């Protein structure tokens, strides 16, 4: 053992992790059936094969007149839905060559006995639940439906239905002889317990019992293993600081079935220790260090190497900035804190007015003016904490109101702003007229270029940089948009329908003079004229807005068709189209144009249609074309005309 300890304390971790344990394979257990030893402290009870059974009984009896607290590692295999059957921790007095197959999990029919069963297969006849479960049973009875079921069944893992997850789980059996309480925990969570005098009520007054593990498979299987626990683990004080310059106290919270006889620490910075409780360790600089721990138990078994990262953090460089503070205005504080090593865990803000926050980038609203001390404390996950404080002044926010008025198109509107807080000095007034135009000034006039409904808005800035709320002014600009109609022709003495166009409703119409009009007070009177006439139409809105337009009517003897003899479609705006003027004609039957070869190049039935000299989108050549027009006058008489027209290019 001296040679082993020299290796344990003197060789590198690489050599230690590869140390041959062949000399340590002498087992304290008597193995039966399929059970095999895998390492110094680990055993396979069943391989992943059907109809196997294995038990491992410790060679030394224990006394139930003494308390014990045993830690084991158990692995129930990797097959969830098809794995079976489970593992049992068993106390019994009958010997070391016992076991049971299949659903019996190595425990069935052993009596007297007490078993803690981790069952991974549902046998309905035994009252098994559908999840992997743990229970405490007695006298080899695996049924949950009898009085031999002392506790459970409950899920083997806390909050998880499956323990066949390829993972190792800590399985703790604790017996307190004073309280007669047996507790079973898995992965640190208490699962089942029973308060019972095991010696008197189960073993007939015999305190000395054999103990060990049983496992079995049936028509389904899993690889099922256990280890006498040998788990190195660190423990730290919850209040310990992991900051540069602070010594770190490393505690040992290792779990071992037997007593731990030796330890070897590697602190990740080139220093090691073999102490059970090493003195506080001071790292010379901040950073992340991999701490390692290996333990050896009183059976000579050496654990795997525990590796855990420990971060020694720097202290935060606390800083923040804040924009202009104005009363009743929310402002986001910009956190500019930096940290070299580690991560920030907690922000603590105190804004000096009774408000606090834990946000990284908080928002704050002050209701009163004054100077406030804003404090930020930053704390890292390593417990490193610093703080800073800045004084910030809160300025008053101005209040204003605004007025405007409705108007007719083309009329100026008077806009006025009113200062509701005259003690707050103002820098500028800003108007937005709701149409993309802005101006500045407390009072001003503005003419809207188009009619419609607008939302004008006003806000101000104080000399301290505080902005008021926006005051809105709804404005309606009335635009009648009067059009009396295109100048036109009329047949002498025949009806001419007038049709003025406007925007809006509730309008008053006045045609002047009233010569030949059926009703001069409407938008669409009929005119009967004997000579040329100029009409003036005046329209007044309900708001009092007035617009005037003029209509020229030229009177011809008719009805008739007036057709030009030539036109020049060259897009110069003069005589570009060919059309017929039809005073007195109420309906056009057709208006057609043919080429000299008799090909029809234009046809319409509209009194207002024109021909641009094109045929199917292609300009026709200069020359003479034949036309014919036919229509019906207002008296229902059919008449027509024909002639020629010349295209001039």
PyMOL commands that set and color helices and strands:
alter all, ss='L'
color gray80, all
select helices_A, chain A and resi 2-10+13-17+22-24+102-104+124-126+198-201
alter helices_A, ss='H'
color red, helices_A
select strands_A, chain A and resi 29-33+36-37+42-46+53-58+62-63+68-75+86-92+113-119+133-138+149-155+169-176+181-186+189-195+208-216+224-228+230-231+234-235+251-252+255-256+260-266+272-273+287-297+306-312+320-321+325-326+330-332+334-335+344-350+356-357+363-365+370-380+385-395+400-403+407-408+413-419+426-432+438-440+443-446+452-462+471-478+488-491+495-497+508-512+526-528+533-540+546-556+562-563+566-567+580-581+585-594+600-604+614-615+618-619+623-633+638-647
alter strands_A, ss='S'
color yellow, strands_A
deselect
rebuild
show_as cartoon
